[in-house]
Amino acid sequence: MGFPYDEASWSVADGVIFMGWGTAMPGMYTAIAAGICVAVLLFGQATEKSKMRQFD
């Protein structure tokens, strides 16, 4: 799988040029990324809360 065009220029690109376009995958990747972000925020909040209890 190489570069899809003969010339490396933006002028030859017409339309969307990423894998998964036209399928459910962009939405799935967005949902997975949002889930990871929420998990990181919840883990960070729990960690900060436990560290804050040390100073009370």
N, C-alpha and C positions, 0 to 999 in steps of 0.2 A: 504494500500500500504506500504509494508515494504521493507526491504533490499532484493534485488532480488537473493542473493546467500546464500548458507548454511554457508559459511565460510567468515569471514571478512578479506580478503586478496586480494591484487592486482593481485596475480597470477591466480585467478579464473576469472578475468575480461577479456573477449575476445570481442574486438570491442568497439564501441561507447556505452556509458551507460548513456545518458541523454535523457530526454523526448523531443519528437518532431523530433528526427532524422529520416530522410527519407521523411520529409514533407517540406512544405515551411516555417514553423514556425521559424527555426533558422535565415533565411534571413529576415523574417518579424521583429523579435526581434532586429536584427542588424539595420534595417532601422528605427525602432522606436527609438532606442538608439541614432542613428546618428542625427535624427530629434530633439531629446531632447537636445543633445549637441549643435547643431547649435542655437537652441532657447535660451539656457543659454548664449552662447557667444554673441548673438545679444542683449539680455537684458542687459548683463554686459557692453557691449560697449556703449549702450545708457545711462546707468546710469553713467558711468565714464565721458562721454561727458558732461552730464548735470552738474555734480559736478565740472568739469574743467572750465566751463563757469563762475562759481562763482569767480574764481581767475584771470580772464582776465580784 
